[in-house]
Amino acid sequence: MNTFEIFQEIVTGRRSSKPSLMNGKKIDPASVQQLLELADWAPTHGRTEPWRFVVYSGESLKIFCQQHADLYKAHTDADKFTTAKYQGIIQNGEKISHLVLVYMKRQPTQKIPLIEEIAATAAAVEHILLGAHALGIATLWSTGAMTHHESMKNMLGLADDDLVMGLLYLGYTDETTADGKRNIPLSEKTTWHS
């Protein structure tokens, strides 16, 4: 298998795994460090490197999940709040190994357009997801619950112009990987000019 075929297999084989389907097995911290090192090679205009990572494991993971659940409870209208979701956020900390909170750190000069800083941080996330798949680590890039709520930024002490990009749940799963699919054919998403 050549390098492209290996990469193609990693890209097309990657799937998301819900934290509730993870089995609690712990990831070697050195593997998580390897994933962060991959992320650090994302493309970045002006070398601003706007990606930032906050890694939770062990007791800090449980504390973060409880804090996240409490934010959900405090900032969700009563008619939309569910105890099941609240408990689910807490229980995520019991089934996963690590949680990587990813945020985009806005440069004070704001010289680079915001969309490019967001795209660079998203590329860093993709590096983590692909690297995790190559290592046999299950992942989910979550933007649910309070991820984009102002209260999350406040809890983390982020600046007004920073942006939480998501929570990366990392662990292992015993579930079989589903076949991948695309809903729209590539031919409908591509225009060629010769």
N, C-alpha and C positions, 0 to 999 in steps of 0.2 A: 504494500500500500504506500503510495507516495504522500508527501506532506499535505498536498491539497485534499486528497481523499480522506486522510485522517482528520483534518480540520472540518471537512464537509460532514463527516460522521458525527463529530462533536456538536456542530451547529444544528444539524437536522435531528439529532437524537436528544437534545436537551428538552426537558419538560419541567413544569412547575409541580411541586409537591406540597400539599397543604400541611401546615404544622400538625394538625390533628391526626395525620397519617404517618407522622414520624415516630420512631420507636424509642427515643430516649438515649440511644447509643451516642457516646461523646466523640467529638472530632479532636484529633491531635492539634493543639494550638499552633504547631509549626505549619500545618496544612492551611489554617486560616491565614497565617502570616503570608504564605505563598500566594494565596488568592488576593490579598491586599497589594502585594508586590506586582501582580499582574495588572490590577486595576490602576496602579500608578503609572502605567504605560499607555493610558488612553490618550487619544489625540487632544490637543489643547491649543487654541489660538493664543498667540502671545505668551505661551508657556505659563499661563496663570494657574494651571493645575487646581481648579476650583473644588475638586472632590474632597470631602472630609468624611472620616469614618469613626463611629463610636461603637466599640465592640463590647457586647455583654455576654458573660457566661457565668456559670455557677450561681452564687447567691445574688450577684448584681443583675443577672437575667431575671430571676424571680421578682426582684424589687422593681425592675423596669416594667415587667408585665403587669404587676399590681398597680403601678403608677399610671400606666397606659389605660388600664381598665377604669381606674378612678377618674381620669380625665374624660373618658367616654361617658361615665355616669354623671359627672358634674356638668357636662356641656351638651347633653343630648336631651331633646324635648321628651317629656314623659310619654307622649303618644308614640314615639319612635324608639324609645329605650326598651331593650329586652334583656332579661336576666341571663338568658342563654348566651347572648353575645358577650355580655360582661364576664361571665364565667369562662367563656371560650378564650378571651384575651388573656385571662390569668393562666389558664391551663396550657396555653402555648409554651410557657416557660418550663413546663414539665416534660414536654415531648421533644423539644429541639435541643441542640447542643449549644449553638451560638446564635446571637442576633446581632446583625451589623446594621446600625442606623446610618444611613447615607444622607449627607446634606451638601448643598452647593454653597460654598463660601463666596459671596460677592466681593469682588475687589473694590477697595475704596475709590479708586479712580473711575471705575465703571467704564473704562476705555473700550473693553470688549463688549459687544452686544449681549444682553441677557440670554437670548435664545442660544447663543453659542456656548455660554457657560453651562446652561442646562443640558445641552447636547453633550458636552464634554463629560459631565458628571454621569449622564445616562450611559455613555460609552464605557466609563469606568465600571459601572454596575454590570454591564454586559460581559466585560472581561471576567468579573467574579463569577457570574452565572455559568459561563462556558468553562472556566477553570474548574469550578466545582463539579460540573458534569464529568469532566475528564478524570477527576479524582474519585468519582463514585459518590459524591456528596449530593444529597437532595436539597433543593432550594425553593424558596418562594419569594418573589419580589412583591411585597404588599404595600399598597397605598391606601388601605382601608382604615376604618375606625377614626382615630384622631391624627393620623399621619400628617395631613395638610392643615390641621387646625392651628390657629394662633397659640392655643394653650400648650401645644407640643413644643413650639419654638421657645415659648417662655420658660417651660420646664427645663429645656436644654440650655437656656441662657444664650440663644442665638441672636444675632443682630437682625434688625428689621428687614434688611435686604437679602439675608440668607434664606435658603429654601430647603425644607426637608423633602428629599426625593423618594424616600421609601424605607421600609424595613426589610432587610434580607434575613429570612429565617433559614438557618443552616442545620442540617442533621442527617440522619439516615432513615431510610424507609424499607420496609419489607414488601411494599406494594409493587406490583409489576407496572412497568411503564406502558402507558397507552400509546397507540399509534398516533403520529402527528398528522395534522391536516391543515390546509389553508382553505379559507372560505371563498376567496376570490382568486381565479387563475392569474398567474403572473402576466400572461398576455394582456389581460385587462388593466394591468397596473403599469404597463411599459409602453412607451412610444419610442420607436427607433427612427432616426433620421440618417440617411446616407448621402 
